[in-house]
Amino acid sequence: MRALDTHRPLDRPHSPPEGSPPVSSEDEVAGAIRTARAAQPGWAATPAAERGAALRSAAASVRAHAEDLAKLVSAETGRPFASAEEGVLAGVSTLEQYAELGPVHGGRSLLGSWDAMDFMVPEPRGVVVALTPWNDPVAVACGLLGAALVTGNTVVHKASERCPQTGVLLNRLMAAAFPDGVLHGITGDGSVGALLAADRDVDVVAHVGGTATGRAIAAATALTGAKALLENGGNDPLVVDADVDPVWAAGQAALGAFTNAGQLCTSVERIFVHAAIADEFLDALCRAAHEWTPQPLVDERQREHVHQHVAEAVADGATALTGGSVPNGEGAFYPATVLARCTPGMRVMREETFGPVAPVRVVESFAQGLAEAAEDDHGLAATVLTVSMAHAQQAWRTLPVGTVKVNAVFGGAPGGAAQPRGLSGTGFGYGPELLDEMTTTKVVHVAQIQPSSQARRAAS
């Protein structure tokens, strides 16, 4: 994500649109799953090229209405319009990629007997429930929906209750490209999501969101036998070595901690900086925080969560060098906040804050920073800033996370996918590997009937 989009100010305070869609009833949830189950065999039997063409048509429809979707994302979540539109177009790109990758997603042949055939073939898992978040609602949903649909699954999709109208429009635009029953939208809060996750006629529950919800889904699917595909919260560390320019490193830290008001799965959540450059780093980080254009959090409930983390840290001995207080006025704004003197036991260092907060801990060595960064129950991503190739190698080899970024808090090649670890989830998200997650493999052995057996049958 570009810093330019992050710094674009809002024209007005965040004000969600009126007329949120009604919460789906228990009967509607069950009916959507039954409809998806009935439609799935026919969709699975549809030629892969036709499924890809349908997804390409859905992508074109989303692209044609990108401005409408971006306006809804901005209105419902507070994300600046330019950044929201960037997320919508990223979702379109993902749909287009899966439209190409899906038809060529195949199995492999095996080397068996000369007179037999042995091969492995991917098959759709069946009915997929997709539960998607509010912080990048279109881009994330397009990844899960695209991979599930192009591989022959039918989908019941529930967007976050914090952006219901965005979910309704996205589902309507995409569903029109598929046969009836292939994609069905559901609206509601966590109770509706719980109903979907616990239904025994569901084959996959794919979730991107908070850790507590992810753990509840894992418990539900353990009883139903459905596959759980989870990207939960993260508590991503940034380790700053002694050999880097502290002003540049502070810019990277600000970008990682404050982009989208810190409401990204891979936001920088805790910072470990070498004592040799700590003073210059903190000064530069405070300047960056002062210069950062405020952006509202999704709602006041989220702001209260963020402020609780900050207030507890200050009460426990941390110092708010800048920010750290709830501003007056409309909108759920919270200032870019830099906390110094943080210790590992503070909640702001142990849990995902998901706000524009940069908690900093000064360490005496790169090894200490790396070790403390690894001491966490989450395992989504981590960033290391260092000139030393030896330290970079040590970092990516030892950090127990799904993604390690060296010398850049954001970025990566197209098609990348990683497996979160620990409390952060399980299974691949995005990339060609997500097609594997949405399918199951069948092994087929076809032997010839021996001529002598055929002759005996003919004689009888």
Secondary structure, 3 states (H helix, E strand, C coil): CCHHHHCCCCCCCCCCCCCCCCCCCHHHHHHHHHHHHHHHHHHHHCCHHHHHHHHHHHHHHHHHCHHHHHHHHHHHHCCCHHHHHHHHHHHHHHHHHHHHHHHHCCCEEECCCCCEEEEEEEEECCEEEEEECCCCHHHHHHHHHHHHHHCCCEEEEEECCCCHHHHHHHHHHHHCCCCCCCEEEECCCHHHHHHHHHCCCCCEEEEECCHHHHHHHHHHHHHHCCEEEEECCCCCEEEECCCCCHHHHHHHHHHHHHHHHHCCCCCCCEEEEEHHHHHHHHHHHHHHHHHCCCCECCCHHHHHHHHHHHHHHHHCCCEEEECCCCCCCCCCECCCEEEECCCCCCHHHHCCCCCCEEEEEEECCHHHHHHHHHCCCEECEEEEECCCHHHHHHHHHHCCCCEEEECCCCCCCCCCCECCEECCEECCECCCHHHHHCEEEEEEEEECCCHHHHHHHHHC
